Amino acid sequence: VQLVESGGGLVQPGGSLRLSCAASGFTFSRNPMSWYRQAPGKERELVAAISSAGITTDYADSVKGRFTISRDNAKNTVYLQMNSLKTEDTAVYYCYTWYGSAYWGQGTQVTVSS
């Protein structure tokens, strides 16, 4: 199983970024997927989750209305569209799935700063 995130970077408050997570090594279309984040000095937290078919999504209260999780099962990729970014969104963002055990990507840094 391999999860590879991309799309992080430096953005000003109020800006947008789209993260991608390319998955391989398992039947992607059968697995729920999630995005987590970890800010310096804080525990890793769930940001958003999506069901295997993409029908059901769930979000942390702190990102509801600003972030959108989606997936393209034909491309084995899950996305996180982040709008109206705030300084408190600064963190390393991780892609996650469970396939017999927990699998994490290497993470992508998102920095929101003026």
N, C-alpha and C positions, 0 to 999 in steps of 0.2 A: 504494500500500500504506500502510495506517495501522494502528498498534498503539497502543492507549490503555490504560494501566494505571490501576488504582484499588485502594483498600483498605488502603493503608499507614497508618501512624500510630504513636502512642506506646503501648507496652504494657509491663507489668511482666514481669520474668523469670518463666518458667513459664507465661506467658499464651499466647494464640492470636490469629492473624490469618488472614484469607483474602484473598489478592490475586486480582484479576481482570484479564484482558487482552482487550479487545474488538478484534477484527481486521476489516479491510475492505480491499477492493481486489484480492483474489486469491481463489482457490478454497481456502478454509480447510481443508476436509475432506481435501485432498490434501497438505497440508503438515505435516511435523513442526514442533513448537513447543518452545521452551525458555525457561527463566527463568535469568537471570544476576543477579549482584549485585556491587556495588563498594563497599567500605568506604573511609573516608578514608585516603589514603596507600597504598592497596593496588591491585593489578591487578584488573580485572573477572574474575570466575570463574563457571564454569557451576555452577548449583545443581541443576537438574532438567531433564529432556527427556522428550518424549512423542511417540510415533509418530503418523502421520496418523489412524489409526483408533482410537488410544488404547489399543492392546493392549500395547505395549511402553513401559516407562518406565525411566529411569536417574537416579541421584542421586549427588551428591557424597557422599563418605564422611562429611563433617561434618554432613550433614542426614538421613542414612538413619535411618528409624524415627521421625522427627519431622515431616518434610515429606511432603506428597502432592501430586503434580501430576495434574491431570485436565483433560478438555476436554468441551465440549458442541458438537458440530459443527452442530447445528441452530441454535445461538445464536452461532456464530462466536466462541466465547469459550474461553480457557484459564484455568485456576485454579491457585493454589498455596496449599494449606492448610498453615499453619505452626503446629505445636503445640510445647509445651515450649520456648518461645523462650528463648534465652540472650543475654547482653549481646553476645557475639561475632557474633550474627546481625544486629546493627545495620549497615545499609547502604542504598544505593539499589538497588532491585530493578527489573530491566529484562526486558521481554518481547522475544523475538527469533525471527525466522524468516529463511529464505533463499528468495528468489523471484527468481532471476536475479542478485541481489545481496543483500547483508545488509541487513536492516531491523530497526531498534530502536524501541521505544517511548520515551517521554520520561522514564520512570522514576517510581517511587513510593518515598518515604522510609519506611523501617521503623526505628524506634528502640526498643530494648529497654533499659529503665532503671528502677530503683526510685526 
